[in-house]
Amino acid sequence: MEVLALFGPIGMPEMLIILAIVILIFGASRLPELGRGIGAGIKNFKSSIKDGQNKDE
């Protein structure tokens, strides 16, 4: 599972380091809340893109 990033591919070790940093910053108890917020933001973004495409037609 390789994801292309600005500085090259991100592998599993890099993803684990990023996850550890996020846990240190936000705390394990706030991770579900943070995930829900990010999910809602992505859903709203996709919805607004769809609405914008429908208005153009």
TIVEXMAR-228049 format. One record per residue: residue number from 1; residue in three letters; chain; x, y, z of N, C-alpha, C in turn. Coordinates in Angstrom, 3 decimals, decimal comma. Example, Ala and Ser with C-alpha at 12.3 -4.5 7.8 and 13.67 -1.06 7.14 Angstrom:
% residues 2
<rec nr="1" rest="Ala" kette="A" n_X="13,190" n_Y="-5,690" n_Z="7,800" ca_X="12,300" ca_Y="-4,500" ca_Z="7,800" c_X="13,200" c_Y="-3,300" c_Z="7,800"/>
<rec nr="2" rest="Ser" kette="A" n_X="12,850" n_Y="-2,250" n_Z="7,080" ca_X="13,670" ca_Y="-1,060" ca_Z="7,140" c_X="12,900" c_Y="0,030" c_Z="7,870"/>
//
This chain:
% residues 57
<rec nr="1" rest="Met" kette="A" n_X="0,846" n_Y="-1,176" n_Z="0,000" ca_X="0,000" ca_Y="0,000" ca_Z="0,000" c_X="0,890" c_Y="1,238" c_Z="0,000"/>
<rec nr="2" rest="Glu" kette="A" n_X="1,108" n_Y="1,783" n_Z="-1,162" ca_X="1,965" ca_Y="2,954" ca_Z="-1,287" c_X="1,133" c_Y="4,139" c_Z="-1,768"/>
<rec nr="3" rest="Val" kette="A" n_X="1,268" n_Y="5,253" n_Z="-1,112" ca_X="0,553" ca_Y="6,463" ca_Z="-1,479" c_X="1,584" c_Y="7,470" c_Z="-1,957"/>
<rec nr="4" rest="Leu" kette="A" n_X="1,352" n_Y="8,056" n_Z="-3,121" ca_X="2,287" ca_Y="9,045" ca_Z="-3,635" c_X="2,093" c_Y="10,365" c_Z="-2,907"/>
<rec nr="5" rest="Ala" kette="A" n_X="3,159" n_Y="10,932" n_Z="-2,443" ca_X="3,117" ca_Y="12,201" ca_Z="-1,737" c_X="4,058" c_Y="13,176" c_Z="-2,427"/>
<rec nr="6" rest="Leu" kette="A" n_X="4,171" n_Y="14,335" n_Z="-1,866" ca_X="5,004" ca_Y="15,380" ca_Z="-2,451" c_X="6,474" c_Y="14,964" c_Z="-2,499"/>
<rec nr="7" rest="Phe" kette="A" n_X="6,938" n_Y="14,250" n_Z="-1,489" ca_X="8,340" ca_Y="13,885" ca_Z="-1,402" c_X="8,590" c_Y="12,415" c_Z="-1,703"/>
<rec nr="8" rest="Gly" kette="A" n_X="7,663" n_Y="11,726" n_Z="-2,317" ca_X="7,841" ca_Y="10,328" ca_Z="-2,653" c_X="6,773" c_Y="9,460" c_Z="-2,004"/>
<rec nr="9" rest="Pro" kette="A" n_X="6,935" n_Y="8,163" n_Z="-2,143" ca_X="5,917" ca_Y="7,258" ca_Z="-1,598" c_X="5,945" c_Y="7,210" c_Z="-0,068"/>
<rec nr="10" rest="Ile" kette="A" n_X="4,755" n_Y="7,078" n_Z="0,516" ca_X="4,632" ca_Y="6,941" ca_Z="1,962" c_X="4,311" c_Y="5,486" c_Z="2,251"/>
<rec nr="11" rest="Gly" kette="A" n_X="5,165" n_Y="4,832" n_Z="3,007" ca_X="4,970" ca_Y="3,427" ca_Z="3,336" c_X="4,356" c_Y="3,263" c_Z="4,725"/>
<rec nr="12" rest="Met" kette="A" n_X="4,279" n_Y="2,023" n_Z="5,159" ca_X="3,685" ca_Y="1,721" ca_Z="6,457" c_X="4,463" c_Y="2,341" c_Z="7,622"/>
<rec nr="13" rest="Pro" kette="A" n_X="5,798" n_Y="2,322" n_Z="7,631" ca_X="6,500" ca_Y="2,948" ca_Z="8,765" c_X="6,205" c_Y="4,444" c_Z="8,900"/>
<rec nr="14" rest="Glu" kette="A" n_X="6,139" n_Y="5,129" n_Z="7,780" ca_X="5,840" ca_Y="6,563" ca_Z="7,821" c_X="4,431" c_Y="6,821" c_Z="8,322"/>
<rec nr="15" rest="Met" kette="A" n_X="3,477" n_Y="5,960" n_Z="7,877" ca_X="2,091" ca_Y="6,116" ca_Z="8,321" c_X="1,988" c_Y="5,901" c_Z="9,833"/>
<rec nr="16" rest="Leu" kette="A" n_X="2,735" n_Y="4,931" n_Z="10,373" ca_X="2,706" ca_Y="4,681" ca_Z="11,811" c_X="3,302" c_Y="5,845" c_Z="12,592"/>
<rec nr="17" rest="Ile" kette="A" n_X="4,346" n_Y="6,454" n_Z="12,060" ca_X="4,946" ca_Y="7,618" ca_Z="12,718" c_X="3,961" c_Y="8,782" c_Z="12,731"/>
<rec nr="18" rest="Ile" kette="A" n_X="3,280" n_Y="9,004" n_Z="11,623" ca_X="2,283" ca_Y="10,074" ca_Z="11,553" c_X="1,155" c_Y="9,805" c_Z="12,544"/>
<rec nr="19" rest="Leu" kette="A" n_X="0,690" n_Y="8,556" n_Z="12,621" ca_X="-0,373" ca_Y="8,196" ca_Z="13,563" c_X="0,077" c_Y="8,433" c_Z="15,002"/>
<rec nr="20" rest="Ala" kette="A" n_X="1,309" n_Y="8,077" n_Z="15,323" ca_X="1,826" ca_Y="8,291" ca_Z="16,676" c_X="1,870" c_Y="9,775" c_Z="17,015"/>
<rec nr="21" rest="Ile" kette="A" n_X="2,265" n_Y="10,602" n_Z="16,075" ca_X="2,316" ca_Y="12,049" ca_Z="16,301" c_X="0,915" c_Y="12,599" c_Z="16,522"/>
<rec nr="22" rest="Val" kette="A" n_X="-0,056" n_Y="12,137" n_Z="15,722" ca_X="-1,440" ca_Y="12,596" ca_Z="15,876" c_X="-1,982" c_Y="12,191" c_Z="17,244"/>
<rec nr="23" rest="Ile" kette="A" n_X="-1,677" n_Y="10,970" n_Z="17,683" ca_X="-2,136" ca_Y="10,519" ca_Z="19,002" c_X="-1,506" c_Y="11,363" c_Z="20,106"/>
<rec nr="24" rest="Leu" kette="A" n_X="-0,230" n_Y="11,706" n_Z="19,956" ca_X="0,428" ca_Y="12,544" ca_Z="20,961" c_X="-0,172" c_Y="13,946" c_Z="21,014"/>
<rec nr="25" rest="Ile" kette="A" n_X="-0,519" n_Y="14,486" n_Z="19,857" ca_X="-1,053" ca_Y="15,853" ca_Z="19,814" c_X="-2,492" c_Y="15,903" c_Z="20,322"/>
<rec nr="26" rest="Phe" kette="A" n_X="-3,350" n_Y="15,011" n_Z="19,818" ca_X="-4,774" ca_Y="15,099" ca_Z="20,133" c_X="-5,207" c_Y="14,192" c_Z="21,272"/>
<rec nr="27" rest="Gly" kette="A" n_X="-4,462" n_Y="13,163" n_Z="21,578" ca_X="-4,855" ca_Y="12,214" ca_Z="22,608" c_X="-5,745" c_Y="11,132" c_Z="22,020"/>
<rec nr="28" rest="Ala" kette="A" n_X="-5,639" n_Y="9,940" n_Z="22,581" ca_X="-6,377" ca_Y="8,797" ca_Z="22,041" c_X="-7,886" c_Y="8,961" c_Z="22,200"/>
<rec nr="29" rest="Ser" kette="A" n_X="-8,323" n_Y="9,663" n_Z="23,222" ca_X="-9,766" ca_Y="9,803" ca_Z="23,459" c_X="-10,435" c_Y="10,715" c_Z="22,436"/>
<rec nr="30" rest="Arg" kette="A" n_X="-9,695" n_Y="11,621" n_Z="21,818" ca_X="-10,289" ca_Y="12,558" ca_Z="20,853" c_X="-10,193" c_Y="12,076" c_Z="19,423"/>
<rec nr="31" rest="Leu" kette="A" n_X="-9,505" n_Y="10,954" n_Z="19,161" ca_X="-9,357" ca_Y="10,461" ca_Z="17,790" c_X="-10,690" c_Y="10,145" c_Z="17,113"/>
<rec nr="32" rest="Pro" kette="A" n_X="-11,640" n_Y="9,462" n_Z="17,778" ca_X="-12,933" ca_Y="9,221" ca_Z="17,101" c_X="-13,654" c_Y="10,517" c_Z="16,728"/>
<rec nr="33" rest="Glu" kette="A" n_X="-13,601" n_Y="11,494" n_Z="17,609" ca_X="-14,229" ca_Y="12,791" ca_Z="17,331" c_X="-13,544" c_Y="13,475" c_Z="16,150"/>
<rec nr="34" rest="Leu" kette="A" n_X="-12,243" n_Y="13,403" n_Z="16,107" ca_X="-11,476" ca_Y="13,987" ca_Z="15,014" c_X="-11,804" c_Y="13,295" c_Z="13,694"/>
<rec nr="35" rest="Gly" kette="A" n_X="-11,901" n_Y="11,962" n_Z="13,725" ca_X="-12,254" ca_Y="11,201" ca_Z="12,526" c_X="-13,637" c_Y="11,548" c_Z="12,010"/>
<rec nr="36" rest="Arg" kette="A" n_X="-14,598" n_Y="11,692" n_Z="12,926" ca_X="-15,959" ca_Y="12,068" ca_Z="12,516" c_X="-15,971" c_Y="13,454" c_Z="11,877"/>
<rec nr="37" rest="Gly" kette="A" n_X="-15,214" n_Y="14,367" n_Z="12,453" ca_X="-15,151" ca_Y="15,719" ca_Z="11,905" c_X="-14,541" c_Y="15,743" c_Z="10,513"/>
<rec nr="38" rest="Ile" kette="A" n_X="-13,483" n_Y="14,984" n_Z="10,310" ca_X="-12,843" ca_Y="14,916" ca_Z="8,990" c_X="-13,793" c_Y="14,271" c_Z="7,992"/>
<rec nr="39" rest="Gly" kette="A" n_X="-14,475" n_Y="13,194" n_Z="8,416" ca_X="-15,437" ca_Y="12,523" ca_Z="7,541" c_X="-16,577" c_Y="13,440" c_Z="7,130"/>
<rec nr="40" rest="Ala" kette="A" n_X="-17,095" n_Y="14,206" n_Z="8,077" ca_X="-18,174" ca_Y="15,146" ca_Z="7,771" c_X="-17,689" c_Y="16,227" c_Z="6,808"/>
<rec nr="41" rest="Gly" kette="A" n_X="-16,461" n_Y="16,679" n_Z="7,003" ca_X="-15,914" ca_Y="17,702" ca_Z="6,101" c_X="-15,759" c_Y="17,181" c_Z="4,684"/>
<rec nr="42" rest="Ile" kette="A" n_X="-15,295" n_Y="15,953" n_Z="4,537" ca_X="-15,149" ca_Y="15,353" ca_Z="3,210" c_X="-16,506" c_Y="15,167" c_Z="2,559"/>
<rec nr="43" rest="Lys" kette="A" n_X="-17,491" n_Y="14,728" n_Z="3,350" ca_X="-18,850" ca_Y="14,529" ca_Z="2,829" c_X="-19,436" c_Y="15,853" c_Z="2,343"/>
<rec nr="44" rest="Asn" kette="A" n_X="-19,266" n_Y="16,921" n_Z="3,119" ca_X="-19,765" ca_Y="18,236" ca_Z="2,711" c_X="-19,056" c_Y="18,733" c_Z="1,456"/>
<rec nr="45" rest="Phe" kette="A" n_X="-17,751" n_Y="18,485" n_Z="1,377" ca_X="-16,985" ca_Y="18,910" ca_Z="0,212" c_X="-17,483" c_Y="18,213" c_Z="-1,048"/>
<rec nr="46" rest="Lys" kette="A" n_X="-17,667" n_Y="16,887" n_Z="-0,969" ca_X="-18,158" ca_Y="16,132" ca_Z="-2,123" c_X="-19,561" c_Y="16,577" c_Z="-2,501"/>
<rec nr="47" rest="Ser" kette="A" n_X="-20,388" n_Y="16,839" n_Z="-1,507" ca_X="-21,755" ca_Y="17,289" ca_Z="-1,766" c_X="-21,762" c_Y="18,643" c_Z="-2,475"/>
<rec nr="48" rest="Ser" kette="A" n_X="-20,899" n_Y="19,544" n_Z="-2,046" ca_X="-20,861" ca_Y="20,865" ca_Z="-2,684" c_X="-20,329" c_Y="20,779" c_Z="-4,111"/>
<rec nr="49" rest="Ile" kette="A" n_X="-19,405" n_Y="19,860" n_Z="-4,366" ca_X="-18,913" ca_Y="19,670" ca_Z="-5,727" c_X="-20,042" c_Y="19,153" c_Z="-6,632"/>
<rec nr="50" rest="Lys" kette="A" n_X="-20,819" n_Y="18,192" n_Z="-6,119" ca_X="-21,946" ca_Y="17,665" ca_Z="-6,894" c_X="-22,973" c_Y="18,740" c_Z="-7,182"/>
<rec nr="51" rest="Asp" kette="A" n_X="-23,282" n_Y="19,565" n_Z="-6,155" ca_X="-24,250" ca_Y="20,638" ca_Z="-6,327" c_X="-23,764" c_Y="21,652" c_Z="-7,353"/>
<rec nr="52" rest="Gly" kette="A" n_X="-22,482" n_Y="21,949" n_Z="-7,327" ca_X="-21,912" ca_Y="22,887" ca_Z="-8,298" c_X="-21,984" c_Y="22,351" c_Z="-9,724"/>
<rec nr="53" rest="Gln" kette="A" n_X="-21,783" n_Y="21,059" n_Z="-9,890" ca_X="-21,866" ca_Y="20,459" ca_Z="-11,225" c_X="-23,309" c_Y="20,436" c_Z="-11,710"/>
<rec nr="54" rest="Asn" kette="A" n_X="-24,257" n_Y="20,204" n_Z="-10,808" ca_X="-25,666" ca_Y="20,165" ca_Z="-11,187" c_X="-26,183" c_Y="21,547" c_Z="-11,565"/>
<rec nr="55" rest="Lys" kette="A" n_X="-25,665" n_Y="22,606" n_Z="-10,965" ca_X="-26,110" ca_Y="23,964" ca_Z="-11,288" c_X="-25,614" c_Y="24,403" c_Z="-12,661"/>
<rec nr="56" rest="Asp" kette="A" n_X="-24,459" n_Y="23,859" n_Z="-13,080" ca_X="-23,913" ca_Y="24,222" ca_Z="-14,386" c_X="-24,734" c_Y="23,656" c_Z="-15,521"/>
<rec nr="57" rest="Glu" kette="A" n_X="-25,459" n_Y="22,590" n_Z="-15,278" ca_X="-26,213" ca_Y="21,919" ca_Z="-16,352" c_X="-27,533" c_Y="22,563" c_Z="-16,596"/>
//
